[in-house]
Amino acid sequence: MAKKKLTLSIDEDLLKEAKRISALEGNSLSSIVEEYFEGLVFEKWIKELCNDLSFKDIKPVIESEIPKNRPKGLEASKIIRELRDEQMRRIFNAKE
């Protein structure tokens, strides 16, 4: 996927701290901002999916919040990941 430049204006102290943290973690500021934007897009997609499926108040969970003794069977996380990835491809392909 092609990358585009983005100009942001943020508080100077916040920028310094973000640069420090990103350097400590070995990330670029661009990757941090991109991850945040991906999270926003994913959250919106989840809300729309839940609305389409008539689910209410469903929130994404992190893997550590999934009970270890849950029923086994279909790999829901894999299916959701595949659906999310396909939706992201559609979103970004539609913008090009």
Contact map, one row per residue, 1 for C-alpha under 8 A:
111000000000000000000000000000000000000000000000000000000000000000000000000000000000000000000000
111100000000000000000000000000000000000000000000000000000000000000000000000000000000000000000000
111110000000000000000000000000000000000000000000000000000000000000000000000000000000000000000000
011111000000000000000000000000000000000000000000000000000000000000000000000000000000000000000000
001111100000000000000000000000000000000000000000000000000000000000000000000000000000000000000000
000111110000000000000000000000000000000000000000000000000000000000000000000000000000000000000000
000011111000000000000000000000000000000000000000000000000000000000000000000000000000000000000000
000001111100000000000000000000000000000000000000000000000000000000000000000000000000000000000000
000000111110000000000000000000000000000000000000000000000000000000000000000000000000000000000000
000000011111011000000000000000000000000000000000000000000000000000000000000000000000000000000000
000000001111111000000000000000000000000000000000000000000000000000000000000000000000000000000000
000000000111111100000000000000000000000000000000000000000000000000000000000000000000000000000000
000000000011111110000000000000000000000000000000000000000000000000000000000000000000000000000000
000000000111111111000000000000000000000000000000000000000000000000000000000000000000000000000000
000000000111111111100000000000000000000000000000000000000000000000000000000000000000000000000000
000000000001111111110000000000000000000000000000000000000000000000000000000000000000000000000000
000000000000111111111000000000000000000000000000000000000000000000000000000000000000000000000000
000000000000011111111100000010000000000000000000000000000000000000000000000000000000000000000000
000000000000001111111110000110000000000000000000000000000000000000000000000000000000000000000000
000000000000000111111111000000000000000000000000000000000000000000000000000000000000000000000000
000000000000000011111111100000000000000000000000000000000000000000000000000000000000000000000000
000000000000000001111111111110010000000000000000000000000000000000000000000000000000000000000000
000000000000000000111111111100000000000000000000000000000000000000000000000000000000000000000000
000000000000000000011111111000000000000000000000000000000000000000000000000000000000000000000000
000000000000000000001111111000000000000000000000000000000000000000000000000000000000000000000000
000000000000000000000111111100000000000000000000000000000000000000000000000000000000000000000000
000000000000000000000111111110110000000000000000000000000000000000000000000000000000000000000000
000000000000000000100110011111110000000000000000000000000000000000000000000000000000000000000000
000000000000000001100100001111111000000000000000000000000000000000000000000000000000000000000000
000000000000000000000000000111111100000000000000000000000000000000000000000000000000000000000000
000000000000000000000000001111111110000000000000000000000000000000000000000000000000000000000000
000000000000000000000100001111111111000000000000000000000000000000000000000000000000000000000000
000000000000000000000000000011111111100000000000000000000000000000000000000000000000000000000000
000000000000000000000000000001111111110000000000000000000000000000000000000000000000000000000000
000000000000000000000000000000111111111000000000000000000000000000000000000000000000000000000000
000000000000000000000000000000011111111100000000000000000000000000000000000000000000000000000000
000000000000000000000000000000001111111110000000000000000000000000000000000000000000000000000000
000000000000000000000000000000000111111111000000000000000000000000000000000000000000000000000000
000000000000000000000000000000000011111111100000000000000000000000000000000000000000000000000000
000000000000000000000000000000000001111111110000000000000000000000000000000000000000000000000000
000000000000000000000000000000000000111111111000000000000000000000000000000000000000000000000000
000000000000000000000000000000000000011111111100000000000000000000000000000000000001000100000000
000000000000000000000000000000000000001111111110000000000000000000000000000000000000000000000000
000000000000000000000000000000000000000111111111000000000000000000000000000000000000000000000000
000000000000000000000000000000000000000011111111100000000000000000000000000000000001001000000000
000000000000000000000000000000000000000001111111110000000001000000000000000000000000000000000000
000000000000000000000000000000000000000000111111111000000100000000000000000000000000000000000000
000000000000000000000000000000000000000000011111111100000000000000000000000000000000000000000000
000000000000000000000000000000000000000000001111111110000000000000000000000000000000000000000000
000000000000000000000000000000000000000000000111111111110100000000000000000000000000000000000000
000000000000000000000000000000000000000000000011111111110000000000000000000000000000000000000000
000000000000000000000000000000000000000000000001111111100000000000000000000000000000000000000000
000000000000000000000000000000000000000000000000111111100000000000000000000000000000000000000000
000000000000000000000000000000000000000000000000011111110000000000000000000000000000000000000000
000000000000000000000000000000000000000000000000011111111100000000000000000000000000000000000000
000000000000000000000000000000000000000000000000011001111100000000000000000000000000000000000000
000000000000000000000000000000000000000000000000000000111110000000000000000000000000000000000000
000000000000000000000000000000000000000000000010010000111111000000000000000000000000000000000000
000000000000000000000000000000000000000000000000000000001111100000000000000000000000000000000000
000000000000000000000000000000000000000000000100000000000111110000000000000000000000000000000000
000000000000000000000000000000000000000000000000000000000011111011000000000000000000000000000000
000000000000000000000000000000000000000000000000000000000001111111000000000000000000000000000000
000000000000000000000000000000000000000000000000000000000000111111000000000000000000000000000000
000000000000000000000000000000000000000000000000000000000000011111100000000000000000000000000000
000000000000000000000000000000000000000000000000000000000000111111100000000000000000000000000000
000000000000000000000000000000000000000000000000000000000000111111110100000000000000000000000000
000000000000000000000000000000000000000000000000000000000000000111111100000000000000000000000000
000000000000000000000000000000000000000000000000000000000000000001111100000000000000000000000000
000000000000000000000000000000000000000000000000000000000000000000111110000000000000000000000000
000000000000000000000000000000000000000000000000000000000000000001111111000000000000000000000000
000000000000000000000000000000000000000000000000000000000000000000001111100000000000000000000000
000000000000000000000000000000000000000000000000000000000000000000000111111000000000000000000000
000000000000000000000000000000000000000000000000000000000000000000000011111000000000000000000000
000000000000000000000000000000000000000000000000000000000000000000000001111100000000000000000000
000000000000000000000000000000000000000000000000000000000000000000000001111111100000000000000000
000000000000000000000000000000000000000000000000000000000000000000000000011111110000000000000000
000000000000000000000000000000000000000000000000000000000000000000000000001111111000000000000000
000000000000000000000000000000000000000000000000000000000000000000000000001111111100000000000000
000000000000000000000000000000000000000000000000000000000000000000000000001111111110000000000000
000000000000000000000000000000000000000000000000000000000000000000000000000111111111000000000000
000000000000000000000000000000000000000000000000000000000000000000000000000011111111100000000000
000000000000000000000000000000000000000000000000000000000000000000000000000001111111110000000000
000000000000000000000000000000000000000000000000000000000000000000000000000000111111111000000000
000000000000000000000000000000000000000001001000000000000000000000000000000000011111111100000000
000000000000000000000000000000000000000000000000000000000000000000000000000000001111111110000000
000000000000000000000000000000000000000000000000000000000000000000000000000000000111111111000000
000000000000000000000000000000000000000000001000000000000000000000000000000000000011111111100000
000000000000000000000000000000000000000001000000000000000000000000000000000000000001111111110000
000000000000000000000000000000000000000000000000000000000000000000000000000000000000111111111000
000000000000000000000000000000000000000000000000000000000000000000000000000000000000011111111100
000000000000000000000000000000000000000000000000000000000000000000000000000000000000001111111110
000000000000000000000000000000000000000000000000000000000000000000000000000000000000000111111111
000000000000000000000000000000000000000000000000000000000000000000000000000000000000000011111111
000000000000000000000000000000000000000000000000000000000000000000000000000000000000000001111111
000000000000000000000000000000000000000000000000000000000000000000000000000000000000000000111111
000000000000000000000000000000000000000000000000000000000000000000000000000000000000000000011111
